[in-house]
Amino acid sequence: MFKPNSVIIYVSDVETSTKFYNRVFSSQPIESFKDFSLYMLTDGFMLGLQQKDAIEPKAQEHFGGFELSFSDVENKDVDRIYNEWVESGVDIELSPKKLDFGYTVVGKDPDGHRLRVCATDTSEID
């Protein structure tokens, strides 16, 4: 069965983005090259950082928004991660807040890609 196992985001500067994600993930990439870094996340799922001007075919100049979501957490984790992000200089787009789908915080990476941590409320789902 076809099963996606990675997502690759295009970044302006791989070195800057790698340093950012090293802080956010508290880990190093499993592979790192001049124009690409690769992180192992969970259950074999990977996140790649690709230098946007070094990919073939060339990336579009403007494309839709992107959000990397981490939702296997509890409310206390949202607050802890928020505090860690503030301390490490992550640009916070949304401070911890209760929304319809759960308690969430949103930060941004150096290229403006969103990182959402959400304690998803599944109490209304059958």
All heavy atoms as an XYZ file, in Angstrom:
1014
protein
N       0.838     -1.186      0.000
C       0.000      0.000      0.000
C       0.882      1.249      0.000
O       1.885      1.309      0.688
C      -0.886      0.006      1.243
C      -1.821      1.191      1.279
S      -2.980      1.069      2.647
C      -2.399      2.396      3.639
N       0.496      2.215     -0.788
C       1.205      3.484     -0.863
C       0.991      4.258      0.427
O      -0.135      4.484      0.846
C       0.674      4.287     -2.058
C       1.260      5.659     -2.169
C       2.579      5.821     -2.565
C       0.508      6.775     -1.873
C       3.127      7.092     -2.672
C       1.043      8.030     -1.979
C       2.361      8.198     -2.388
N       2.091      4.630      1.080
C       2.000      5.339      2.358
C       3.060      6.436      2.390
O       4.263      6.134      2.394
C       2.218      4.358      3.514
C       2.136      5.002      4.867
C       2.338      3.961      5.960
C       2.350      4.612      7.310
N       2.675      3.672      8.377
N       2.651      7.715      2.405
C       3.644      8.789      2.485
C       4.520      8.616      3.729
O       4.035      8.231      4.787
C       2.797     10.055      2.591
C       1.473      9.679      2.011
C       1.287      8.230      2.355
N       5.824      8.876      3.567
C       6.730      8.716      4.695
C       7.597      9.942      4.968
O       8.470      9.904      5.826
C       7.627      7.496      4.484
C       8.551      7.665      3.295
O       8.403      8.588      2.506
N       9.498      6.765      3.158
N       7.337     11.019      4.208
C       8.121     12.228      4.446
C       7.426     13.439      3.849
O       6.556     13.314      2.984
C       9.520     12.094      3.844
O       9.443     11.994      2.435
N       7.850     14.590      4.335
C       7.438     15.859      3.756
C       8.715     16.686      3.610
O       9.613     16.619      4.462
C       6.369     16.576      4.615
C       6.913     16.989      5.957
C       5.786     17.773      3.897
N       8.813     17.386      2.499
C       9.980     18.230      2.246
C       9.481     19.655      2.085
O       8.559     19.916      1.303
C      10.734     17.775      0.985
C      11.260     16.357      1.183
C      11.860     18.747      0.652
C      11.862     15.729     -0.040
N      10.077     20.549      2.856
C       9.710     21.957      2.725
C      10.883     22.708      2.103
O      12.049     22.377      2.343
C       9.281     22.587      4.071
C      10.353     22.476      5.141
C       7.988     21.957      4.552
C      10.001     23.187      6.437
N      10.547     23.679      1.267
C      11.558     24.483      0.604
C      11.890     25.671      1.492
O      10.995     26.346      2.000
C      11.059     24.965     -0.755
C      10.716     23.836     -1.701
C       9.647     23.938     -2.565
C      11.461     22.657     -1.720
C       9.332     22.907     -3.436
C      11.149     21.633     -2.587
C      10.087     21.762     -3.445
O       9.773     20.743     -4.301
N      13.190     25.884      1.677
C      13.655     26.949      2.564
C      14.636     27.847      1.830
O      15.265     27.441      0.852
C      14.298     26.355      3.839
C      13.278     25.529      4.633
C      15.523     25.517      3.520
N      14.768     29.064      2.320
C      15.688     30.030      1.710
C      17.140     29.720      2.014
O      18.017     29.952      1.194
C      15.366     31.445      2.198
O      14.076     31.815      1.810
N      17.410     29.222      3.223
C      18.773     28.953      3.654
C      18.777     27.688      4.513
O      18.288     27.708      5.640
C      19.304     30.150      4.433
C      20.753     29.998      4.825
O      21.058     29.116      5.651
O      21.585     30.772      4.300
N      19.295     26.594      3.983
C      19.277     25.312      4.685
C      20.021     25.395      6.009
O      19.572     24.859      7.019
C      19.835     24.172      3.800
C      20.094     22.925      4.621
C      18.871     23.862      2.677
N      21.150     26.080      6.043
C      21.926     26.171      7.283
C      21.134     26.875      8.383
O      21.055     26.388      9.514
C      23.241     26.901      7.033
C      24.131     26.946      8.256
C      25.465     27.622      7.985
O      25.877     27.740      6.808
O      26.104     28.037      8.965
N      20.504     27.999      8.053
C      19.682     28.729      9.032
C      18.516     27.877      9.497
O      18.236     27.782     10.692
C      19.166     30.048      8.418
O      20.283     30.869      8.087
C      18.240     30.787      9.360
N      17.825     27.237      8.557
C      16.672     26.408      8.910
C      17.083     25.186      9.714
O      16.381     24.772     10.636
C      15.908     25.988      7.653
O      15.307     27.121      7.065
N      18.231     24.593      9.393
C      18.709     23.438     10.150
C      18.990     23.838     11.595
O      18.595     23.125     12.531
C      19.962     22.834      9.491
O      19.613     22.397      8.173
C      20.502     21.655     10.285
N      19.629     24.966     11.808
C      19.874     25.445     13.179
C      18.554     25.666     13.916
O      18.424     25.321     15.083
C      20.691     26.726     13.158
C      22.132     26.510     12.757
C      22.887     27.818     12.672
C      24.306     27.590     12.189
N      25.026     28.859     11.980
N      17.560     26.228     13.229
C      16.246     26.459     13.829
C      15.604     25.137     14.243
O      15.173     24.970     15.386
C      15.337     27.199     12.834
C      13.919     27.332     13.296
C      13.540     28.373     14.120
C      12.959     26.412     12.904
C      12.224     28.496     14.553
C      11.642     26.520     13.331
C      11.284     27.573     14.156
N      15.537     24.175     13.334
C      14.887     22.901     13.637
C      15.691     22.072     14.647
O      15.115     21.298     15.398
C      14.573     22.121     12.361
C      13.344     22.662     11.677
C      13.437     23.561     10.620
C      12.077     22.320     12.128
C      12.299     24.078     10.015
C      10.938     22.833     11.530
C      11.046     23.719     10.483
O       9.917     24.237      9.891
N      17.004     22.231     14.694
C      17.790     21.589     15.747
C      17.283     22.038     17.118
O      17.141     21.224     18.034
C      19.272     21.932     15.631
C      19.963     21.237     14.479
O      19.420     20.342     13.849
N      21.181     21.669     14.208
N      17.012     23.341     17.261
C      16.492     23.868     18.534
C      15.073     23.379     18.787
O      14.752     22.940     19.890
C      16.512     25.400     18.529
C      17.875     26.011     18.597
C      17.854     27.516     18.849
N      16.815     28.268     18.180
C      16.943     28.886     17.006
N      18.079     28.827     16.348
N      15.945     29.568     16.491
N      14.207     23.444     17.787
C      12.802     23.061     17.952
C      12.674     21.578     18.279
O      11.909     21.194     19.163
C      11.988     23.425     16.689
C      10.617     22.771     16.706
C      11.836     24.939     16.566
N      13.414     20.726     17.583
C      13.321     19.275     17.784
C      14.264     18.763     18.873
O      14.193     17.599     19.250
C      13.627     18.520     16.487
C      12.655     18.751     15.378
C      13.086     18.728     14.060
C      11.312     18.992     15.614
C      12.195     18.923     13.007
C      10.415     19.194     14.570
C      10.865     19.155     13.271
N      15.177     19.604     19.331
C      16.218     19.180     20.289
C      16.959     17.955     19.753
O      17.251     17.007     20.477
C      15.621     18.869     21.666
O      15.051     20.019     22.225
N      17.240     17.976     18.461
C      17.981     16.885     17.840
C      18.657     17.383     16.569
O      18.373     18.472     16.087
C      17.059     15.705     17.522
O      16.171     16.042     16.488
N      19.527     16.557     16.038
C      20.267     16.851     14.817
C      19.637     16.092     13.650
O      18.993     15.060     13.858
C      21.721     16.403     14.967
C      22.454     17.051     16.125
C      22.732     18.506     15.862
O      23.201     18.872     14.780
N      22.429     19.357     16.833
N      19.849     16.559     12.421
C      19.358     15.801     11.269
C      20.087     14.463     11.151
O      21.236     14.334     11.590
C      19.676     16.702     10.076
C      20.597     17.753     10.564
C      20.537     17.791     12.046
N      19.410     13.474     10.569
C      20.052     12.179     10.352
C      20.943     12.216      9.117
O      21.857     11.409      8.983
C      19.027     11.017     10.252
C      18.046     11.231      9.095
C      18.311     10.840     11.575
C      17.167     10.024      8.804
N      20.681     13.152      8.219
C      21.510     13.398      7.038
C      21.568     14.909      6.829
O      20.579     15.604      7.046
C      20.900     12.763      5.775
C      20.807     11.267      5.797
C      22.113     10.590      5.432
O      23.017     11.262      4.884
O      22.221      9.393      5.698
N      22.720     15.391      6.415
C      22.841     16.823      6.167
C      23.837     17.044      5.032
O      24.933     16.481      5.033
C      23.317     17.539      7.441
O      23.152     18.917      7.316
N      23.420     17.825      4.049
C      24.240     18.151      2.896
C      24.201     19.662      2.700
O      23.489     20.367      3.419
C      23.711     17.441      1.634
C      23.595     15.959      1.807
C      22.388     15.377      2.176
C      24.696     15.135      1.609
C      22.276     14.001      2.343
C      24.591     13.762      1.769
C      23.381     13.197      2.136
N      24.908     20.150      1.720
C      24.961     21.593      1.464
C      23.558     22.183      1.263
O      23.239     23.230      1.801
C      25.831     21.860      0.235
C      25.893     23.310     -0.158
C      26.730     23.514     -1.406
C      26.589     24.946     -1.867
N      26.306     25.063     -3.269
N      22.706     21.508      0.509
C      21.398     22.057      0.153
C      20.216     21.283      0.745
O      19.079     21.490      0.330
C      21.237     22.082     -1.379
C      22.248     22.997     -2.049
O      22.576     24.044     -1.473
O      22.706     22.659     -3.160
N      20.483     20.381      1.698
C      19.406     19.527      2.197
C      19.737     18.982      3.585
O      20.875     18.588      3.843
C      19.205     18.346      1.236
C      18.044     17.462      1.548
C      16.749     17.856      1.232
C      18.226     16.240      2.162
C      15.665     17.030      1.504
C      17.159     15.399      2.440
C      15.870     15.805      2.109
N      18.744     18.959      4.464
C      18.855     18.297      5.772
C      17.623     17.431      5.966
O      16.532     17.780      5.515
C      18.931     19.320      6.910
O      20.173     19.966      6.927
N      17.797     16.302      6.660
C      16.708     15.353      6.851
C      16.613     14.953      8.317
O      17.597     14.518      8.917
C      16.941     14.096      6.001
C      15.858     13.037      6.040
C      14.565     13.563      5.402
C      16.335     11.771      5.313
N      15.419     15.109      8.882
C      15.140     14.743     10.272
C      14.227     13.535     10.311
O      13.266     13.459      9.544
C      14.432     15.889     11.007
C      15.298     17.084     11.230
C      15.390     18.085     10.273
C      16.033     17.217     12.404
C      16.194     19.186     10.474
C      16.843     18.319     12.616
C      16.918     19.303     11.639
O      17.721     20.389     11.845
N      14.494     12.622     11.231
C      13.587     11.517     11.509
C      12.656     12.017     12.606
O      13.109     12.423     13.671
C      14.362     10.288     11.994
C      13.465      9.115     12.334
S      12.560      8.445     10.912
C      13.880      7.726      9.964
N      11.366     11.995     12.338
C      10.400     12.449     13.333
C       9.891     11.236     14.098
O      10.606     10.699     14.919
C       9.283     13.264     12.683
C       9.758     14.536     11.952
C       8.592     15.301     11.355
C      10.573     15.428     12.848
N       8.697     10.756     13.861
C       8.179      9.595     14.579
C       7.694      8.535     13.604
O       7.307      8.839     12.476
C       7.003      9.978     15.508
O       5.963     10.555     14.708
C       7.430     10.966     16.564
N       7.717      7.305     14.046
C       7.198      6.174     13.272
C       7.719      6.140     11.839
O       6.985      5.843     10.898
C       5.658      6.187     13.268
C       5.070      6.084     14.662
O       5.676      5.378     15.489
O       4.028      6.703     14.916
N       8.984      6.498     11.658
C       9.581      6.467     10.334
C       9.225      7.639      9.446
O       9.595      7.659      8.276
N       8.512      8.633      9.972
C       8.149      9.803      9.177
C       9.293     10.815      9.236
O       9.847     11.080     10.297
C       6.856     10.433      9.686
C       6.249     11.391      8.702
C       5.491     10.926      7.648
C       6.458     12.752      8.819
C       4.948     11.798      6.717
C       5.918     13.633      7.899
C       5.160     13.156      6.844
N       9.630     11.387      8.082
C      10.781     12.280      7.995
C      10.387     13.665      7.505
O       9.425     13.818      6.755
C      11.821     11.672      7.063
C      12.389     10.376      7.603
S      13.516      9.572      6.450
C      12.350      8.792      5.340
N      11.172     14.654      7.941
C      11.031     16.029      7.481
C      12.324     16.424      6.797
O      13.404     16.345      7.388
C      10.760     16.990      8.649
C      10.802     18.476      8.283
C       9.606     18.831      7.385
C      10.815     19.349      9.524
N      12.203     16.851      5.528
C      13.363     17.320      4.785
C      13.318     18.822      4.617
O      12.246     19.408      4.433
N      14.482     19.441      4.686
C      14.630     20.870      4.411
C      15.442     20.997      3.139
O      16.607     20.594      3.087
C      15.370     21.564      5.568
C      14.830     21.346      6.967
C      15.758     21.991      7.998
C      13.425     21.911      7.090
N      14.830     21.530      2.095
C      15.471     21.617      0.787
C      15.707     23.079      0.414
O      14.772     23.884      0.468
C      14.575     20.969     -0.273
C      15.045     21.171     -1.700
C      16.349     20.469     -2.003
O      16.466     19.269     -1.828
N      17.340     21.218     -2.461
N      16.930     23.407      0.037
C      17.244     24.753     -0.450
C      16.378     25.005     -1.684
O      16.450     24.259     -2.657
C      18.731     24.842     -0.801
C      19.187     26.203     -1.249
C      19.458     27.127     -0.090
O      19.790     26.687      1.005
N      19.308     28.412     -0.325
N      15.521     26.024     -1.615
C      14.512     26.185     -2.669
C      15.076     26.517     -4.035
O      14.461     26.209     -5.047
C      13.449     27.208     -2.260
C      13.911     28.628     -2.171
C      12.756     29.519     -1.751
C      13.174     30.955     -1.601
N      12.059     31.778     -1.152
N      16.268     27.110     -4.100
C      16.822     27.432     -5.418
C      17.767     26.334     -5.924
O      18.442     26.505     -6.921
C      17.516     28.790     -5.407
C      18.640     28.891     -4.386
O      18.942     27.895     -3.691
O      19.221     29.985     -4.274
N      17.780     25.184     -5.231
C      18.662     24.080     -5.634
C      17.879     22.789     -5.874
O      18.412     21.705     -5.728
C      19.727     23.863     -4.561
N      16.608     22.897     -6.263
C      15.770     21.721     -6.501
C      15.395     21.662     -7.980
O      15.213     22.696     -8.628
C      14.490     21.729     -5.610
C      13.679     20.448     -5.746
C      13.635     22.941     -5.881
C      14.287     19.276     -5.088
N      15.328     20.468     -8.522
C      14.873     20.255     -9.902
C      13.631     19.397     -9.863
O      13.631     18.357     -9.193
C      15.958     19.567    -10.730
C      17.132     20.446    -11.048
C      16.812     21.609    -11.963
O      15.880     21.478    -12.796
O      17.466     22.641    -11.844
N      12.557     19.769    -10.534
C      12.408     21.037    -11.225
C      12.345     22.192    -10.227
O      12.064     21.985     -9.052
C      11.079     20.884    -11.984
C      10.296     19.906    -11.181
C      11.311     18.969    -10.574
N      12.610     23.370    -10.722
C      12.619     24.559     -9.877
C      11.278     24.728     -9.181
O      10.224     24.466     -9.748
C      12.924     25.827    -10.699
C      14.306     25.840    -11.290
C      15.347     25.958    -10.201
C      16.743     26.038    -10.792
N      17.770     25.721     -9.830
N      11.351     25.160     -7.923
C      10.135     25.416     -7.142
C       9.448     26.664     -7.660
O      10.096     27.580     -8.177
C      10.494     25.591     -5.674
N       8.138     26.686     -7.543
C       7.388     27.878     -7.907
C       7.797     29.020     -6.990
O       8.155     28.813     -5.829
C       5.882     27.637     -7.745
C       5.333     26.582     -8.648
C       3.889     26.247     -8.296
O       3.528     26.149     -7.135
N       3.084     26.069     -9.323
N       7.737     30.228     -7.495
C       8.080     31.396     -6.684
C       7.142     31.553     -5.502
O       7.545     31.933     -4.428
C       8.059     32.667     -7.539
C       9.259     32.783     -8.444
C      10.565     32.842     -7.677
O      10.664     33.605     -6.683
O      11.497     32.116     -8.062
N       5.881     31.274     -5.720
C       4.915     31.396     -4.630
C       4.014     30.179     -4.672
O       3.535     29.778     -5.709
C       4.074     32.665     -4.792
C       3.021     32.816     -3.741
N       3.241     32.555     -2.410
C       1.738     33.207     -3.821
C       2.136     32.781     -1.729
N       1.208     33.179     -2.554
N       3.823     29.588     -3.506
C       2.954     28.422     -3.426
C       2.164     28.519     -2.140
O       2.385     29.411     -1.322
C       3.743     27.106     -3.516
C       5.007     27.087     -2.719
C       5.019     26.648     -1.414
C       6.191     27.539     -3.284
C       6.189     26.643     -0.673
C       7.367     27.534     -2.547
C       7.360     27.089     -1.245
N       1.230     27.626     -1.941
C       0.335     27.674     -0.793
C       1.050     27.584      0.541
O       2.221     27.227      0.619
N       0.324     27.924      1.600
C       0.877     27.877      2.940
C       1.160     26.452      3.384
O       0.707     25.485      2.779
N       1.937     26.340      4.442
C       2.326     25.038      4.954
C       2.269     25.072      6.472
O       2.658     26.061      7.090
C       3.750     24.703      4.499
C       4.274     23.419      5.065
C       3.970     22.210      4.468
C       5.050     23.416      6.201
C       4.443     21.020      4.983
C       5.539     22.237      6.727
C       5.231     21.027      6.114
N       1.797     23.995      7.064
C       1.757     23.899      8.516
C       2.163     22.490      8.921
O       1.573     21.516      8.470
C       0.354     24.215      9.033
C       0.239     24.183     10.534
C      -1.104     24.704     11.009
O      -1.363     25.915     10.842
O      -1.893     23.895     11.522
N       3.189     22.387      9.762
C       3.607     21.120     10.329
C       2.935     21.019     11.683
O       3.120     21.872     12.544
C       5.136     21.095     10.469
C       5.783     19.787     10.868
C       5.463     18.682      9.862
C       7.288     19.969     10.980
N       2.123     19.988     11.866
C       1.297     19.880     13.063
C       1.751     18.724     13.944
O       2.011     17.624     13.463
C      -0.169     19.673     12.652
O      -0.982     19.560     13.780
N       1.838     19.013     15.235
C       2.175     18.020     16.246
C       0.980     17.964     17.188
O       0.762     18.874     17.984
C       3.430     18.435     17.020
C       4.596     18.738     16.123
C       4.819     20.019     15.650
C       5.467     17.726     15.734
C       5.887     20.301     14.816
C       6.541     18.005     14.904
C       6.748     19.290     14.442
N       0.178     16.902     17.102
C      -1.076     16.888     17.860
C      -1.197     15.747     18.849
O      -2.245     15.543     19.433
C      -2.271     16.865     16.895
O      -2.209     15.734     16.062
N      -0.144     15.020     19.066
C      -0.182     13.923     20.029
C       0.372     14.409     21.376
O       1.357     13.892     21.885
C       0.628     12.739     19.505
C       0.430     11.488     20.344
O      -0.544     11.434     21.110
O       1.267     10.579     20.231
N      -0.251     15.473     21.906
C       0.213     16.115     23.135
C      -0.962     16.433     24.046
O      -2.115     16.369     23.640
C       0.991     17.419     22.837
C       2.237     17.141     22.004
C       0.101     18.434     22.145
N      -0.646     16.806     25.275
C      -1.637     17.255     26.246
C      -1.486     18.761     26.438
O      -0.489     19.358     26.016
C      -1.426     16.532     27.576
C      -1.606     15.022     27.471
C      -1.311     14.312     28.781
O      -1.111     14.990     29.823
O      -1.261     13.081     28.765
N      -2.463     19.380     27.114
C      -2.440     20.826     27.339
C      -1.124     21.283     27.964
O      -0.556     22.301     27.559
C      -3.605     21.264     28.223
C      -4.932     21.223     27.493
O      -5.026     20.790     26.350
N      -5.979     21.648     28.164
N      -0.630     20.543     28.960
C       0.605     20.938     29.642
C       1.791     20.946     28.675
O       2.715     21.748     28.820
C       0.879     20.036     30.837
C       1.187     18.605     30.471
C       1.418     17.731     31.690
C       1.698     16.307     31.224
N       1.845     15.382     32.299
N       1.763     20.056     27.661
C       2.827     20.023     26.661
C       2.799     21.275     25.792
O       3.846     21.803     25.418
C       2.705     18.784     25.775
C       2.830     17.499     26.563
O       3.724     17.400     27.427
O       2.008     16.582     26.319
N       1.592     21.732     25.461
C       1.453     22.958     24.661
C       2.119     24.114     25.402
O       2.908     24.874     24.818
C      -0.033     23.267     24.367
C      -0.191     24.637     23.709
C      -0.644     22.178     23.485
N       1.835     24.254     26.699
C       2.426     25.334     27.486
C       3.940     25.185     27.599
O       4.685     26.161     27.462
C       1.801     25.380     28.888
C       0.365     25.846     28.862
O       0.002     26.662     27.987
O      -0.423     25.392     29.723
N       4.418     23.964     27.822
C       5.858     23.716     27.947
C       6.578     24.064     26.644
O       7.600     24.761     26.640
C       6.109     22.247     28.317
C       7.599     21.889     28.413
C       7.823     20.411     28.690
N       7.126     19.508     27.795
C       7.525     19.210     26.553
N       8.616     19.748     26.059
N       6.822     18.365     25.810
N       6.029     23.598     25.531
C       6.650     23.858     24.232
C       6.619     25.349     23.916
O       7.605     25.911     23.413
C       5.988     23.003     23.132
C       6.342     21.529     23.376
C       6.388     23.461     21.741
C       5.529     20.534     22.583
N       5.522     25.997     24.219
C       5.439     27.446     24.026
C       6.576     28.146     24.774
O       7.281     28.986     24.204
C       4.078     27.966     24.495
C       4.018     29.463     24.642
C       3.968     30.285     23.521
C       4.025     30.053     25.899
C       3.924     31.662     23.648
C       3.978     31.430     26.035
C       3.929     32.232     24.905
O       3.900     33.607     25.039
N       6.762     27.802     26.042
C       7.826     28.432     26.836
C       9.206     28.143     26.261
O      10.064     29.037     26.203
C       7.742     27.978     28.302
C       6.544     28.579     28.993
O       6.153     29.719     28.743
N       5.932     27.811     29.890
N       9.432     26.918     25.799
C      10.711     26.564     25.171
C      10.927     27.373     23.899
O      12.035     27.856     23.640
C      10.758     25.074     24.855
C      10.860     24.193     26.074
C      10.732     22.703     25.752
O      10.586     22.334     24.557
O      10.765     21.905     26.713
N       9.865     27.507     23.104
C       9.978     28.273     21.858
C      10.284     29.736     22.139
O      11.125     30.331     21.471
C       8.702     28.140     21.035
C       8.559     26.827     20.325
C       9.407     25.762     20.367
C       7.491     26.448     19.468
N       8.929     24.740     19.587
C       7.755     25.129     19.021
C       6.332     27.070     19.042
C       6.913     24.446     18.159
C       5.491     26.389     18.177
C       5.783     25.096     17.740
N       9.610     30.319     23.108
C       9.860     31.728     23.449
C      11.318     31.898     23.875
O      12.011     32.818     23.420
C       8.885     32.213     24.543
C       9.325     33.550     25.112
C       7.467     32.315     23.985
N      11.803     31.000     24.727
C      13.192     31.068     25.202
C      14.198     30.928     24.067
O      15.263     31.537     24.112
C      13.455     29.976     26.234
C      12.864     30.262     27.590
C      13.174     29.163     28.593
O      14.226     28.482     28.450
O      12.364     28.970     29.505
N      13.875     30.128     23.052
C      14.829     29.912     21.965
C      14.619     30.862     20.787
O      15.293     30.736     19.773
C      14.776     28.456     21.493
O      13.549     28.170     20.868
N      13.691     31.801     20.910
C      13.533     32.821     19.882
C      12.627     32.468     18.728
O      12.655     33.135     17.689
N      11.793     31.443     18.853
C      10.842     31.115     17.793
C       9.814     32.237     17.684
O       9.304     32.732     18.701
C      10.136     29.768     18.084
C       9.017     29.499     17.082
C      11.140     28.625     18.088
N       9.519     32.661     16.470
C       8.507     33.688     16.221
C       7.131     33.069     16.489
O       6.717     32.154     15.787
C       8.619     34.172     14.780
C       7.683     35.320     14.447
O       7.081     35.907     15.360
O       7.562     35.634     13.240
N       6.437     33.567     17.503
C       5.136     33.025     17.890
C       4.028     33.768     17.142
O       3.927     34.983     17.223
C       4.907     33.145     19.418
C       6.021     32.431     20.187
C       3.527     32.620     19.805
C       6.120     30.942     19.942
N       3.229     33.020     16.410
C       2.108     33.599     15.672
C       0.824     33.566     16.487
O      -0.030     34.420     16.352
C       1.927     32.861     14.352
C       0.978     33.568     13.411
C       1.113     33.055     12.006
O       1.957     33.582     11.264
O       0.368     32.128     11.654
N       0.678     32.529     17.337
C      -0.496     32.400     18.206
C      -0.037     31.830     19.537
O       0.468     30.713     19.596
C      -1.547     31.468     17.574
C      -2.798     31.197     18.419
C      -3.663     32.451     18.517
C      -3.600     30.044     17.833
N      -0.182     32.616     20.595
C       0.128     32.132     21.940
C      -0.876     31.059     22.310
O      -1.951     30.977     21.719
C       0.058     33.285     22.935
O       1.060     34.235     22.646
N      -0.562     30.218     23.312
C      -1.482     29.140     23.674
C      -2.910     29.645     23.856
O      -3.153     30.638     24.538
C      -0.906     28.614     24.996
C       0.549     28.866     24.878
C       0.634     30.201     24.164
N      -3.821     28.952     23.175
C      -5.217     29.389     23.158
C      -6.124     28.186     22.932
O      -5.805     27.297     22.148
C      -5.418     30.405     22.034
C      -6.795     30.995     21.956
C      -6.873     32.068     20.889
C      -8.237     32.707     20.890
N      -8.316     33.800     19.921
N      -7.264     28.191     23.589
C      -8.283     27.151     23.385
C      -9.111     27.532     22.167
O      -9.754     28.582     22.135
C      -9.169     27.037     24.637
C     -10.326     26.074     24.493
C      -9.870     24.643     24.536
C     -11.084     23.724     24.631
N     -11.001     22.617     23.709
N      -9.084     26.691     21.147
C      -9.892     26.877     19.948
C     -10.887     25.717     19.877
O     -10.840     24.802     20.690
C      -9.006     26.908     18.704
C      -7.989     28.056     18.650
C      -7.102     27.922     17.420
C      -8.677     29.412     18.646
N     -11.773     25.742     18.899
C     -12.796     24.700     18.775
C     -12.216     23.288     18.740
O     -12.802     22.357     19.266
C     -13.645     24.910     17.517
C     -14.546     26.123     17.612
O     -14.764     26.611     18.737
O     -15.017     26.588     16.561
N     -11.062     23.115     18.121
C     -10.477     21.780     17.933
C      -9.477     21.400     19.021
O      -8.979     20.290     19.034
C      -9.820     21.655     16.555
C      -8.840     22.746     16.257
C      -7.526     22.641     16.692
C      -9.230     23.873     15.557
C      -6.618     23.639     16.419
C      -8.325     24.876     15.275
C      -7.016     24.765     15.711
N      -9.137     22.333     19.924
C      -8.211     21.994     21.001
C      -7.378     23.179     21.456
O      -7.514     24.296     20.962
N      -6.503     22.912     22.398
C      -5.600     23.911     22.969
C      -4.340     23.923     22.117
O      -3.703     22.878     21.921
C      -5.284     23.515     24.411
C      -4.503     24.521     25.202
C      -4.971     25.816     25.393
C      -3.300     24.164     25.795
C      -4.259     26.733     26.149
C      -2.583     25.071     26.553
C      -3.067     26.357     26.723
O      -2.352     27.263     27.471
N      -3.968     25.089     21.584
C      -2.951     25.122     20.545
C      -2.029     26.320     20.667
O      -2.381     27.341     21.258
C      -3.633     25.105     19.151
O      -2.645     24.943     18.143
C      -4.421     26.368     18.896
N      -0.845     26.187     20.098
C       0.120     27.269     19.935
C       0.689     27.149     18.527
O       0.808     26.047     17.994
C       1.249     27.207     20.998
C       2.059     25.943     20.888
C       2.145     28.437     20.925
N       0.998     28.295     17.909
C       1.549     28.299     16.549
C       2.790     29.182     16.519
O       2.757     30.340     16.939
C       0.520     28.821     15.516
C       1.140     28.863     14.123
C      -0.729     27.956     15.519
N       3.886     28.596     16.028
C       5.117     29.335     15.803
C       5.444     29.309     14.315
O       4.754     28.653     13.535
N       6.489     30.046     13.938
C       6.907     30.081     12.533
C       8.404     29.823     12.440
O       9.177     30.260     13.289
C       6.595     31.434     11.904
C       5.119     31.724     11.767
C       4.834     32.950     10.921
C       5.510     34.186     11.428
N       5.106     35.413     10.739
N       8.791     29.131     11.366
C      10.211     28.918     11.115
C      10.766     30.127     10.357
O      10.016     31.070     10.051
C      10.437     27.577     10.407
C      10.130     27.566      8.926
O       9.762     28.609      8.344
O      10.253     26.473      8.326
N      12.066     30.157     10.046
C      12.652     31.334      9.378
C      12.016     31.691      8.038
O      12.101     32.841      7.601
C      14.127     30.938      9.201
C      14.392     29.976     10.300
C      13.101     29.201     10.449
N      11.363     30.722      7.370
C      10.715     31.001      6.086
C       9.226     31.269      6.226
O       8.525     31.421      5.230
C      10.940     29.832      5.126
C      12.373     29.787      4.641
O      12.718     30.566      3.736
O      13.161     28.997      5.208
N       8.714     31.300      7.464
C       7.303     31.569      7.687
C       6.415     30.336      7.677
O       5.202     30.452      7.789
N       6.998     29.131      7.552
C       6.196     27.910      7.643
C       5.690     27.789      9.078
O       6.437     27.999     10.037
C       7.029     26.671      7.295
C       7.583     26.694      5.916
N       8.932     26.729      5.681
C       6.990     26.689      4.707
C       9.146     26.737      4.373
N       7.976     26.720      3.763
N       4.432     27.442      9.215
C       3.831     27.326     10.541
C       4.156     25.992     11.200
O       4.172     24.952     10.552
C       2.315     27.436     10.450
C       1.817     28.807     10.172
C       0.318     28.782     10.137
N      -0.203     30.131     10.122
C      -1.492     30.410     10.203
N      -2.375     29.433     10.301
N      -1.896     31.654     10.188
N       4.353     26.063     12.518
C       4.512     24.886     13.360
C       3.412     24.963     14.398
O       3.373     25.899     15.192
C       5.868     24.890     14.059
C       7.092     25.040     13.163
C       8.338     25.230     14.003
C       7.224     23.828     12.273
N       2.496     24.013     14.366
C       1.370     24.020     15.308
C       1.506     22.838     16.266
O       1.704     21.709     15.846
C       0.032     23.903     14.590
C      -1.174     23.920     15.557
C      -2.490     23.777     14.838
N      -2.738     24.837     13.893
C      -3.324     26.014     14.190
N      -3.708     26.264     15.428
N      -3.522     26.917     13.245
N       1.388     23.140     17.556
C       1.304     22.104     18.578
C      -0.100     22.206     19.132
O      -0.535     23.291     19.531
C       2.354     22.304     19.685
C       2.208     21.242     20.758
C       3.757     22.290     19.098
N      -0.831     21.081     19.128
C      -2.232     21.126     19.516
C      -2.643     19.902     20.316
O      -2.470     18.776     19.863
C      -3.110     21.232     18.272
S      -4.865     21.382     18.651
N      -3.165     20.168     21.499
C      -3.800     19.108     22.287
C      -5.220     19.011     21.745
O      -6.117     19.752     22.146
C      -3.781     19.454     23.766
N      -5.408     18.139     20.779
C      -6.678     18.041     20.063
C      -7.782     17.531     20.969
O      -7.612     16.543     21.682
C      -6.540     17.107     18.851
O      -5.454     17.580     18.040
C      -7.800     17.099     18.014
N      -8.922     18.221     20.926
C     -10.094     17.832     21.714
C     -10.930     16.890     20.864
O     -11.552     17.298     19.894
C     -10.898     19.063     22.096
C     -12.144     18.744     22.920
O     -12.362     17.547     23.224
O     -12.870     19.684     23.261
N     -10.949     15.611     21.240
C     -11.719     14.622     20.490
C     -12.991     14.215     21.228
O     -13.633     13.233     20.863
C     -10.863     13.376     20.219
O     -10.442     12.837     21.471
C      -9.664     13.698     19.349
N     -13.383     14.979     22.230
C     -14.535     14.601     23.052
C     -15.853     14.596     22.279
O     -16.789     13.901     22.661
C     -14.654     15.532     24.273
O     -14.873     16.873     23.852
N     -15.932     15.343     21.204
C     -17.174     15.415     20.420
C     -17.167     14.474     19.207
O     -18.107     14.439     18.443
C     -17.407     16.852     19.937
C     -17.539     17.869     21.070
C     -18.763     17.618     21.936
O     -19.823     17.263     21.390
O     -18.652     17.770     23.169
N     -16.066     13.735     19.027
C     -15.981     12.838     17.881
C     -16.476     11.456     18.287
O     -16.047     10.904     19.292
C     -14.504     12.748     17.383
C     -14.032     14.134     16.937
C     -14.390     11.734     16.250
C     -12.579     14.182     16.561
N     -17.387     10.917     17.488
C     -17.932      9.575     17.780
C     -16.989      8.495     17.323
O     -16.301      8.537     16.413
C     -19.268      9.377     17.075
C     -20.342     10.294     17.679
O     -20.266     10.590     18.889
O     -21.231     10.682     16.918
